[in-house]
Amino acid sequence: MEKAVAGTLRDRNQMTTQNSKNMDALSANPPEDDFQIRCPRLGHQINFAYCRSENSGLPCFKTLDCWYNHFDVHAYFSDKLTKEDFEKSFLNKVKPKVSSLFDLIEQAKARKGKQI
């Protein structure tokens, strides 16, 4: 039993080492446009071209989270964006969805009040 556990631990350590090597070897070049991943916001497959300009010409705030294991997306945007655009895209706090919905409801109520 101890040999089986030792073998499992050895295998797990080798996998961790291999994953670390793979992460170190990630390129700062994005994948081709025919490569797609599932977008957690939209719920369907999209390519990187969409993600990098989704936010009025700036990247989607989730781009770093979604693409980090496919290429060095942080290095890519650090090179391509100004410091201000990088901070605007990725470092600003995003309003929670519920808060955004309440704001939309209040705006609709205000518009309705003006129409009466």
N, C-alpha and C positions, 0 to 999 in steps of 0.2 A: 504494500500500500504506500509506503514512504517513497518507493521508487516512482510510482505513478504520480504522486503529488509533486515530487521533484521534477519529473519530466514535464508536467503541466506548467509549473512555474518557469522552467527553462524555456518552454515554447512561448509562454506569455511574454517573457523578457525579450525573446528574439523578435516577436511581433512588434513590441513597443519600440525596440531599436530600429526595426525596419520602417515603421511609421514615422519615426523621427527623421530618418534619412530621407524619406519621401517628402516630408514637409520642408526639409532644408533644401531640397532640390527643386522646389516649385519655381516656375518661371514667372516673371512679371508680365509676360505676354498673355493676353486673354485668349480663350479658345476661339476657334472659328465660329462664324455665325450659324453654322448648321448644328452646333452643339447647344443643347437646351437643357435647362433644369426646371423643376417645378417651382413656381413662384408662390410663396406662402400668402401673399396678399391677394393675388388674382385667382389662384387656385388652378392654374394650368401651366403648360410648358412655355418658357420664353427663353430667348437668347440674351447674351450679355449686352448686345447693342441696345436693347430696350432698357435694361437696368441702368446703363450709364447716362441716359438722358431723360429718364421718366419724370423727373421733378423740375419741370420748366427749364430743361436743358442741363440740369444738374443730376447727379446720380440719385437713385432711390436711397433712402436712409438705411434700408436693409441690405444693400449690395455687399457690404463687407461681410455680413453674417452669412449670406447665401452663397457667395462665391469663394470663400477663403480656402476651401479644400480642393479647388479646381485649379487655382493659380494664385500667385502672390498679389492679390487684389489691392492690398494696402500699399504696396510699393508702386503698383500701376497708378493709383489715384494720387499718391504723393508726388509722382512725377508729372502727371497730366493736369492736376488742378492747382490753382493758387491756394495759399494757406487759408485765405478767407473762405473760398468756395469749399475747401475740404472741411473746415469747421462748420460752415453753414449746412453742408450735406450730412455730416456724420456725427457731429458733436453737440448739436442742439437737441434739447429734449423735445420729443414728439408728444403732442397731446394724446391722452388715452382716447380710444374710440368712443367711449361713453360720453366723455366731455365734449368731443366734436359733435356727437348727435344732439346733445342738449343745446349747444350753440346753434345748430341748424334749426332746431325746433323754435328757439327764441327768435331767430331771424324770420322764420315763417310767420310767427305770431305778430311780429312787428309789421311785416308787409301786409298781413291781413287787416290789422288795425288801421293802416293808412288807406286801405281801399274802401273802408266803410264810411 
